Amino acid sequence: MRLYYGRWSYKYEMAARLGAAGMIIIHTTPSAGYPFVVQTSWSGEQVQLPAESEPRIQVKSWFTEDAARKLVALSGNDFDKLIESAKSKDFKPVPLGVTTSLDFKNTIKKSTTANVYGMLRGSDPKVADEYVIYAAHHDHLGVGAPDARGDKIYNGALDNASGVAQLLAIGKAFKALPKNAQRRSVVLLFVAAEEQGLLGSQYYAQHPTVPAGRIAVDINFDGGSIFGRTRDIVYVGKGRSSLDAVVDAVAQTQGRIVTAEQSSDGGQFYRSDQFSFAKIGVPAVCLHTGTDFIGNAAAWSRRQQKEYEKHTHRPSDQIDDSWVFDGMVEDAQLGFLVGLVVANSDDFPRWLPGDEFEAARKAAVAAAKTR
């Protein structure tokens, strides 16, 4: 399973901590888990949060593997041999002796966006100051490069208006419960700028409205099911926390099974807003559409989902008459029930022993007890 340390964002952060002026990441599809996407996902205006106390590097850059091979060849070194030697703990950086110059002309502007949240207060004075947070990102890419039809509005209907709709439905469900139905408080959090690097959730995690050690769980929705009901639900983060038992139990009431993300080496856990919460120690559940669609063969299911990938981060991600909402509703019901169970449980969710975020959780919980 890929860990945070394999993500490109961690590499840039570490380079900054070590005092590097800039960094070039060599992209290979097998190691990244996806094709080279810089030109499509990072074209146009880029956004980042203002620096606080953390160091930043001046230049963040990417090379394709082919371009890296050409650069290394200029130095007289063998690219494949260098890659192989870098797999050893004894590896030492090899100066290439290749020099170049970089010239950037950037226009910098400040802009403002907003996270939006609402809270339903819990009924138990002993745990009402502990929170179940539901999150979904309300942004997309806005107006950008036109497609073949001239459409330049990136609607983001699946990614992530569908997730926002699920949160709104969950909020209505909690509001409709009898008084005192949940012991812990429930928060609906709609974060901004996810598509620009999880910036809205990152800001919330850096400046939480409640102490991190009092956040029981983050339940994240990033896209809903538009092809119908499934016999399974994909739980991104499965196998990492005590929440596994809760998700499994709730899924059983629906006659469904819980599966882990289909390609754990793609690092999906680190590519949506639950990651920002995990970094401050909060156990997280991210629920994705299942793959076993009722009434259809597995090949059909894979084909439908693969076909819709052509619309991801494009103007064509927009609602149409082919969408089927039954599965989206059932997934929202599952998420609602998971949060309700956690809100009323005597147990406080935790990462499993040895997980990379376990230490952050323990520290956050200890800090919250002193406040």
QUIJO-V615723 format. One record per residue. N is the residue number from 0. RES is the residue in one letter. PHI is phi as a letter, one per 30 degrees, with the letter a starting at -180 (NA if undefined). D_LAST is the distance of its C-alpha to the last C-alpha in Angstrom with 2 decimals. Layout:
N|RES|PHI|D_LAST  N|RES|PHI|D_LAST
This chain:
0|M|NA|36.03  1|R|d|35.01  2|L|c|31.65  3|Y|e|29.66  4|Y|d|31.60  5|G|c|34.77  6|R|d|33.71  7|W|d|35.24  8|S|d|31.95  9|Y|d|30.69  10|K|d|34.01  11|Y|d|33.64  12|E|d|30.10  13|M|d|31.38  14|A|d|34.43  15|A|d|32.38  16|R|d|30.28  17|L|d|33.62  18|G|i|35.05  19|A|d|37.60  20|A|d|39.15  21|G|a|39.81  22|M|a|40.08  23|I|c|42.59  24|I|c|41.77  25|I|d|44.82  26|H|d|44.72  27|T|b|46.41  28|T|d|46.38  29|P|d|46.10  30|S|d|43.04  31|A|d|41.30  32|G|i|42.27  33|Y|a|43.64  34|P|d|46.39  35|F|d|46.09  36|V|b|44.23  37|V|e|43.52  38|Q|d|46.46  39|T|d|45.64  40|S|d|41.84  41|W|c|41.33  42|S|d|44.29  43|G|i|43.92  44|E|d|40.99  45|Q|c|37.82  46|V|b|34.31  47|Q|b|31.23  48|L|d|27.94  49|P|e|28.10  50|A|d|27.15  51|E|c|23.92  52|S|c|23.44  53|E|d|25.02  54|P|d|28.78  55|R|b|31.37  56|I|c|34.96  57|Q|d|37.80  58|V|b|39.87  59|K|c|38.92  60|S|b|42.08  61|W|b|43.65  62|F|b|47.04  63|T|d|48.90  64|E|d|50.20  65|D|d|53.72  66|A|d|52.80  67|A|d|51.06  68|R|d|54.20  69|K|d|56.32  70|L|d|54.12  71|V|d|54.13  72|A|d|57.90  73|L|d|58.39  74|S|d|57.11  75|G|i|59.50  76|N|c|56.78  77|D|c|56.63  78|F|e|53.64  79|D|d|53.65  80|K|d|53.91  81|L|d|50.95  82|I|d|48.85  83|E|d|49.92  84|S|d|49.22  85|A|d|45.70  86|K|d|44.90  87|S|c|45.25  88|K|d|42.49  89|D|d|45.08  90|F|d|45.47  91|K|b|45.59  92|P|e|45.70  93|V|c|49.29  94|P|d|50.14  95|L|d|52.41  96|G|i|54.09  97|V|c|54.12  98|T|c|53.28  99|T|a|52.79  100|S|b|51.42  101|L|b|48.95  102|D|b|49.28  103|F|c|46.77  104|K|b|47.17  105|N|c|43.96  106|T|c|43.20  107|I|c|39.55  108|K|b|38.10  109|K|c|34.73  110|S|b|33.99  111|T|b|31.27  112|T|b|30.25  113|A|a|27.41  114|N|d|25.13  115|V|b|25.37  116|Y|b|23.09  117|G|b|22.99  118|M|b|20.86  119|L|c|21.96  120|R|d|19.45  121|G|d|19.26  122|S|c|20.84  123|D|c|18.83  124|P|e|16.04  125|K|d|14.64  126|V|b|14.36  127|A|d|14.95  128|D|d|11.54  129|E|c|12.91  130|Y|b|15.64  131|V|c|19.14  132|I|c|20.25  133|Y|c|23.97  134|A|b|25.16  135|A|a|28.59  136|H|c|29.88  137|H|c|32.01  138|D|c|33.91  139|H|b|37.06  140|L|c|39.44  141|G|i|40.90  142|V|c|44.42  143|G|b|45.94  144|A|d|49.11  145|P|d|51.59  146|D|d|52.81  147|A|d|56.50  148|R|c|56.72  149|G|i|55.25  150|D|d|52.00  151|K|b|49.13  152|I|c|46.37  153|Y|d|43.82  154|N|d|42.90  155|G|i|40.43  156|A|d|41.36  157|L|d|40.36  158|D|c|37.84  159|N|b|35.73  160|A|d|36.90  161|S|d|37.38  162|G|d|33.75  163|V|d|32.71  164|A|d|35.19  165|Q|d|33.72  166|L|d|30.21  167|L|d|31.77  168|A|d|33.64  169|I|d|30.57  170|G|d|28.84  171|K|d|31.98  172|A|d|31.99  173|F|d|28.50  174|K|d|29.49  175|A|d|32.66  176|L|d|31.06  177|P|e|31.27  178|K|e|28.50  179|N|i|25.61  180|A|d|26.84  181|Q|b|23.53  182|R|d|20.49  183|R|d|17.96  184|S|d|18.00  185|V|b|20.47  186|V|c|20.56  187|L|c|23.83  188|L|b|23.43  189|F|c|26.65  190|V|c|26.31  191|A|c|28.87  192|A|h|30.81  193|E|d|30.60  194|E|d|34.24  195|Q|c|33.61  196|G|j|31.23  197|L|i|28.24  198|L|d|27.16  199|G|d|25.53  200|S|d|23.28  201|Q|d|22.68  202|Y|d|21.54  203|Y|d|19.21  204|A|d|17.75  205|Q|d|17.37  206|H|b|15.86  207|P|d|14.34  208|T|d|13.83  209|V|b|10.97  210|P|e|8.81  211|A|e|11.62  212|G|d|10.28  213|R|c|10.57  214|I|c|14.05  215|A|d|16.52  216|V|a|19.54  217|D|c|21.41  218|I|c|24.96  219|N|c|27.16  220|F|c|30.65  221|D|b|32.90  222|G|j|36.41  223|G|c|38.04  224|S|d|41.17  225|I|c|44.27  226|F|c|46.96  227|G|j|46.36  228|R|d|44.81  229|T|b|44.16  230|R|d|44.28  231|D|b|41.25  232|I|b|37.93  233|V|d|36.71  234|Y|c|33.14  235|V|d|32.05  236|G|j|29.63  237|K|e|31.36  238|G|j|31.18  239|R|c|27.77  240|S|b|25.25  241|S|d|25.12  242|L|d|25.76  243|D|e|29.44  244|A|d|30.17  245|V|d|28.81  246|V|d|30.84  247|D|d|33.89  248|A|d|33.81  249|V|d|33.57  250|A|d|36.29  251|Q|d|38.53  252|T|d|38.50  253|Q|c|40.06  254|G|i|42.50  255|R|b|41.08  256|I|c|40.07  257|V|c|37.19  258|T|c|38.20  259|A|d|36.41  260|E|e|37.04  261|Q|d|40.72  262|S|b|40.47  263|S|d|37.41  264|D|d|38.89  265|G|d|38.47  266|G|i|34.71  267|Q|e|34.02  268|F|e|30.43  269|Y|c|29.75  270|R|c|31.72  271|S|b|29.77  272|D|d|26.36  273|Q|d|24.77  274|F|d|24.96  275|S|d|22.44  276|F|d|19.86  277|A|e|21.07  278|K|d|20.51  279|I|c|16.72  280|G|j|17.07  281|V|d|17.62  282|P|d|20.75  283|A|b|23.37  284|V|b|26.60  285|C|c|29.29  286|L|c|32.30  287|H|c|35.67  288|T|e|39.12  289|G|d|40.99  290|T|c|44.30  291|D|c|46.46  292|F|d|47.67  293|I|d|49.41  294|G|i|53.12  295|N|b|53.31  296|A|d|53.95  297|A|e|51.48  298|A|d|53.62  299|W|d|53.40  300|S|d|49.61  301|R|d|49.33  302|R|d|51.90  303|Q|d|50.15  304|Q|d|46.80  305|K|d|48.55  306|E|d|50.57  307|Y|d|47.59  308|E|e|46.13  309|K|d|48.89  310|H|c|47.07  311|T|d|43.62  312|H|h|42.59  313|R|b|45.92  314|P|e|47.20  315|S|d|48.64  316|D|d|45.27  317|Q|b|46.02  318|I|d|46.44  319|D|b|49.95  320|D|d|51.92  321|S|d|51.59  322|W|d|47.93  323|V|c|47.31  324|F|c|44.08  325|D|e|44.19  326|G|d|42.15  327|M|d|39.52  328|V|d|39.10  329|E|d|38.88  330|D|d|36.28  331|A|d|34.14  332|Q|d|34.58  333|L|d|33.47  334|G|d|30.28  335|F|e|29.60  336|L|d|30.11  337|V|e|27.95  338|G|d|24.99  339|L|d|25.90  340|V|d|26.05  341|V|d|22.61  342|A|d|21.24  343|N|c|22.78  344|S|d|22.50  345|D|d|20.91  346|D|d|20.43  347|F|c|17.70  348|P|e|19.71  349|R|b|19.94  350|W|d|22.30  351|L|d|25.30  352|P|e|25.65  353|G|j|26.87  354|D|d|25.92  355|E|d|25.25  356|F|c|21.77  357|E|d|20.70  358|A|d|19.07  359|A|d|16.98  360|R|d|15.81  361|K|d|14.93  362|A|d|13.01  363|A|d|11.05  364|V|d|10.35  365|A|d|9.40  366|A|d|6.94  367|A|d|5.38  368|K|d|5.55  369|T|d|3.81  370|R|c|0.00
